[in-house]
């Protein structure tokens, strides 16, 4: 029996189609299905050859292995994704400027013997004095002493505000519901 030539019918004339055929050791198993979605799994040798390539699935074999009706339910899978809604670009640049320092300076000169001292005056300003017959006149010079300072001028603060919001969506979910009715031999419904 090949899967392409397998025609299976029930005692009431209902047709079955081959859904799957497997072999485990020496036992070949078939899965048959009907148009209503019901399925049955049974060993192939339980089918009876009717002739002309048609096989019979008897009611007793069907009841022994049981028909299975798959019940399907749709489920909702929810996921979130980040979406870029805008961008911020912050550019930081350095500006430089030249500053002219123009402080008044003073200098004394005397056309006499010059004796270099080159000491920073830390206390009182030296006065004119007499050393024997030499008049010592201190020559002072103011020098510009500059230094750079790094000054924090301002800070840019960026605050993120996060909020959650709800965006209700209407989603239709379908679910199959199985209703089972049992009937007695007399054809009347029986209590389940």
VENMOJO-V950173 format. One record per residue. N is the residue number from 1. PSI is psi in whole degrees, -180 to 180 (999 if undefined). Layout:
BEGIN
<<N:PSI> <N:PSI>>
END
This chain:
BEGIN
<<1:122> <2:158> <3:-29> <4:-26> <5:4> <6:112> <7:119> <8:133> <9:157> <10:176> <11:-25> <12:6> <13:2> <14:143> <15:149> <16:146> <17:151> <18:121> <19:-35> <20:147> <21:122> <22:158> <23:124> <24:101> <25:-120> <26:-4> <27:124> <28:127> <29:140> <30:147> <31:119> <32:147> <33:156> <34:168> <35:-24> <36:2> <37:-7> <38:152> <39:157> <40:139> <41:127> <42:160> <43:143> <44:-31> <45:-8> <46:-10> <47:145> <48:134> <49:126> <50:-23> <51:154> <52:37> <53:11> <54:135> <55:147> <56:132> <57:105> <58:156> <59:-37> <60:-40> <61:-42> <62:-43> <63:-34> <64:-43> <65:-17> <66:131> <67:141> <68:129> <69:111> <70:136> <71:126> <72:139> <73:132> <74:141> <75:151> <76:128> <77:120> <78:133> <79:156> <80:150> <81:146> <82:134> <83:130> <84:120> <85:-7> <86:170> <87:155> <88:130> <89:127> <90:125> <91:133> <92:127> <93:161> <94:127> <95:140> <96:151> <97:150> <98:139> <99:130> <100:124> <101:120> <102:69> <103:143> <104:132> <105:153> <106:152> <107:140> <108:142> <109:142> <110:136> <111:73> <112:-165> <113:131> <114:122> <115:110> <116:133> <117:-50> <118:55> <119:142> <120:130> <121:119> <122:-20> <123:-135> <124:151> <125:127> <126:143> <127:162> <128:136> <129:165> <130:128> <131:93> <132:-125> <133:13> <134:129> <135:122> <136:117> <137:113> <138:133> <139:119> <140:149> <141:133> <142:135> <143:142> <144:124> <145:116> <146:152> <147:154> <148:147> <149:138> <150:117> <151:126> <152:110> <153:-46> <154:169> <155:144> <156:123> <157:130> <158:123> <159:133> <160:130> <161:119> <162:141> <163:154> <164:147> <165:161> <166:138> <167:80> <168:136> <169:142> <170:119> <171:130> <172:121> <173:137> <174:145> <175:133> <176:134> <177:132> <178:130> <179:126> <180:126> <181:134> <182:143> <183:143> <184:-178> <185:-26> <186:-1> <187:2> <188:149> <189:143> <190:158> <191:139> <192:999>>
END
